[in-house]
Every structure is written in C-alpha cells, then in structure tokens.
C-alpha cells in the first residue's frame, strides 16, 4: 500500500477586497509565487471549496496563464478564485502523483481530467 498525504502549502495568497491596490488578478502577493520552481497549485473560493488543481514546471508562469488563457478549464470561473495555495514539488513524477491525488481526495470542482470520483 502506498501512503500519500497532501503536501503543506509553501505559499498561500488571497485576493484582496480593494482591486485598485492589487497586483495581479486581485492578488497583491502574486510575486510570492516562485517563478523558477515546479510544483502543484490549488485554487479555492471564498467558501474554502477546492475549485481546481494543477501542476507546473514554472509555477508563477502557469498560474498566470490560467487567468489569461481562453482555453483554461477555469476561464468561466476565474472570479470565484479567492485563494491560491502553492506546494513546491521539483520532481515531475511527484507533481503528477500529487495533482491526481489532490484532485480526487479533495474532489476539485473544475478538474475534468484525472477524475476517479463521480461528480454529484
């Protein structure tokens, strides 16, 4: 039996109420997300529901794409994201395992790939 636990967040940023003062997409602390590190990221709403889990070789660049891309799975739900958690995971195979595990264990709302649970 393999025992996997959800990694602790290395960086957590939250959306600020005053968008004029915010840096990127309402997140003043977006600069805290590492630019040159790999890992997984989790988007949450204000009800603490997990909306989406992703992985990246370069975290900041990939997270930014989710807020800009027309093909992002969360493109219709970007306004719901109020918190971003980032876990540094350098090994690509470990990122893959953690992403799949978190999607299924916490039942990420907008992940459609890698889902092994039935959406209700």
Secondary structure, 3 states (H helix, E strand, C coil): CCCCCCCCCCEEEECCCCHHHCCECCECCHHHCCCCCCEEEEEECCCCCEEEEEEECCHHHHHHHHHHCCCCCCCCCHHHCCEEEEEECCCHHHHHHHHHHHHHHCCCCCCCCCCCCCCC
